[in-house]
Amino acid sequence: MMNTENSSLQDVDKEMMKERILIIEPDEHIGTLLQKNLENEFHLHVDLCTSSDQALHLLNQKSYALISTEQYLPGQIGPQKGSRLVKELRLGQNKNRNIPILFFTTYAGEVFADHTLNKEDVFVLDKTSRVEKYLTWVKILLQSHKRRKEHEESVPVMAQDESSKQAKSPTKILSLSR
């Protein structure tokens, strides 16, 4: 499955094995392929859903370290863009609102062109990319998310009289030109 060129992917951080990822992929064949690769390579907990409705249900129930999504998703109220789902997630009080999002889509140009989407912690990978590249991006984003989470947990809360002023986390650790 993986060649020696990518053998460094197999150096999995033990903490990463505890992470949970949500894949939102309307094509069950592609979704299952990604799910099995992530489970086999990194021993991650991977939830797979095929619609925005299923995704919203899972996002309200479980905590995730990463969301991987297609741009066009079926739903009960008709097709929904993955970028709209991300906007709703970021604006809400959902426990998953600050996690990285990886668009794995054939509509990468649309995601880039969506000027209403806050692209902080949003990454786009064209579906024509090899699975190994997808796995590399997932590993990078999970490691970045883990470092940011560790930093946020280590930042002390100010004294009681200054409880409204909490220490702020640094600028996002990983941001790439999009």
N, C-alpha and C positions, 0 to 999 in steps of 0.2 A: 504494500500500500504506500508506504513512505520510502523515499530513497535515502541514501546515506547523506546526500546534500542537506537534508532537513532533519538529520538525526538529533540535532540540538533541541528539537521540539519535544523529544522524549524525556528531556531533563525536567520533569514536572515538579513544581513546587508542591510539597505536601498540603499546604494550605489551599492551593488552587483546587485540589481534589474535593474540597468541601463546598465549593462554589456551585451555584445554580444558575443556569442560563435558560432564557426563553427564546425559542426560535419560532418566528411567525412566518410561515411559508405556505402559500396556497397550493403549491405543487407537492403533494405528499411524497412523491418519489425523491425529489430534491431534499425536502425536509428530513426524511428518514436517512438519506445519505449523510447529510450534515450531522444529524443527531448521533448516528453510529460512529462517525469519525471522531467527534468530540468525546464521546464516552470511551472509545477505545484508546485514543491518544492521551487524553488528560484525565480520564476517570471522573469526569464532571457529571453532575446531575443535570440532565437536559429535559426540559418540557417542550413539547412540540405542539403547536396549534396551527390551524389552517385559515382562521378568520380573525377579524378585529374583535368580534364579539367574544370568542374564546379567549383571546389575548387579554381583553379588559377584565374578564372574569378571573383569570389566573393572576394578573397584576394586582388585583384587589385582595387576593388570598395569600400570596407567597412573596418572599423577598428574593430578588435576583441581583446578580453581579453584572449582568450584561443582557441586552436584548439584541437579537439579530432579526431583522425584518426585511421583507420585500416592500416595494413602494406601493403596489396595488394589492389590496386585500379585500376578499369578499366579506360581506356582513349582512345582517338582517335588514338594515335600512338601505341596502345597496352597496356597491363598491366604495371602499374608503381608502384614502391614501395613507400609507404608513407615516408620512410626514404629519398628517393631521392627528393621528394617534399619538405621535411623539409630542406635538404641541399640547394636546390635552393632558398627557402624562406630566409634562413639565410644569403646567399651570396649576395642577391639582395638588391635593395634600397626600397623594399616594406615597407610600414608603419607597417606591422605586423611581421617584421623579428625578433623582440626581445620578442615575447610573448611566454608563456609556451605552450608546446605540450604534450598532453596525448595520447599515443598510447594505444588504447583499442583493443587488437588484440589476435588472436589465434597463432600468430607467434612471440611471445615475445622474444624467443631465438634468432631469426634472427635480431631483433632490437638491442639486447644486443651485438651480435657478429659483428655488422657493425662498424668496427674500423674507418671508414671514417666519421662517423656521430659525430658531436660535440654534446655531450650529456648534455651540459649545458642547463638547463630548459627543458629537455626532460625526460618524465616519462613514464613508461610502466606498464600497468595493464592487466593481462591475462583476456580474455573474459569469462573464467569460473567463474570469480568473480561475486558476487551478485551485483545487481543494487545499493543497498545501499552503497556498498564500492565504486563504481564508483562515486556516488553523493558526498560522503565524499571527495574523491580526487579532484573532480571539485571544491568543496567549498574551500579546502585548497589552491589549486593553484590560484584561483581567489583572495583570501585574500592576498596571497603572492605577486601576481602581483600588486594588489592595493597598498600595502605598498611600494613596489619598485618604483612605479610610483609617489607616494606622495613624497618619498625621492628625486627622481630625480628632481621633480618640485621645491623642497625647497632648492636645492643646488644652491648657488649664482654663477653667471657667473663673472669671474675675470674682472678687469678694462680693458678699451678699449685697452691700450697699451699691454696688455697680453691676447688679445682676442683669440689667438691660444691655450692658456692654459686654458681649462675649468676644473672645479672641476669634479673629476671622482666619479661615483657612487660606493658604496661598493660592495664587492663580493656578488654574488647572495644570497638572503635571505634563500631560501629553496633548499637544494641539498641533495638528499638521495643516499645512496649506490645503485648502479644498478648492 
